Amino acid sequence: MTDPIATPDEQRALTREELGFADQSRAPAVTGLSDKELSDLIGLLRLRRNRARDIAARQGREARGKTGPKGITPAGGNEGTRSKADYLNAALDRATAERDRRDGSGEASQQELSQNALDMKKAASDAAVPESGGLHPDDPKADCGKAGLAATARNTAPSGALDHAGDLPARERSRDRG
């Protein structure tokens, strides 16, 4: 599959050298690159993208008046530099996708992840049942665990508002004082 050539906006935003890097990251050219050339291309694209992103951030701060101008006059806006960073980021994404495809280290599909989880669950349930049994709650040998709290007497007020006077809640004592 071939990617379309650079759009006029992309040609306007990128320098000739950057446009060459972006063209190298497109489908027919990127498959012909060696692993070393692809790695170098990714490094160059990342460097150019980071520089464009930093310049766009600085220009945005200058346009908002948050910082002084780097040159004589402050930047009026950062649309051009932001679009340059976006185009370089798209080229970087294409090149890294090609590297991931070559490495075969792309992310696993949801089906593969689900199948792996099911296999792990089956292996764990098979290993959890000991030969002697005794894991089912209705098993007579099973431990009953901690005793329930329903049979124990309640010695505190429902609100829990007790003080030094003992079991009489503070609320009831205050009613008597009236």
Steps between C-alpha positions, in 0.01 A plus 500: 500500500637840411440815699404811307767757433532808716210742491558862399455607863765251608734619227447858615558420870813284470845590375641313202709276728208429734278425203758246384489333843119496489505347151743232617252404772227425246412146396700421189820669617498393864488129417820536295701647788739283697450470876786745564364753251153467653641553848691808379185635332301457822769684695506791253121525490480495879765772525322723246157436655625589850663819371183607317289420806729705727500796260120484471468504879734800527315686224169430670631644828630806315168552323312484830745744657621251760864541404718752325579463130802300396561740213415864454122453474289237675350219298150567373393138527623146469265338248771435241742349746226291658401358162868428429522307827180310411632399156832389648316307770295318235821411312656377825193286569525340154870423547456353848207291376730354235764425763240331721377298202854382429568414863174313528467662841172668420234483767307178529145500373207487741427143390854389586487674837163342583620154399813542712290607801269200456796263481649650815165472682462134403855423608444671835171320569654165412792562735279632784308174561712273720472126470353471851206726415341707776456834325122505460301684772261207543790264561478359855876529542502868404580751774199715587718809534426795724179482702219729389426817695120455501510285815704746704321746728514866417640697792514840335239747386400487135652844451815402685466817710617376839709678756641429846152430646495147365242350268257789514527701181586865543193595299262346755675665795473840337119459468468453877684821580249710310 
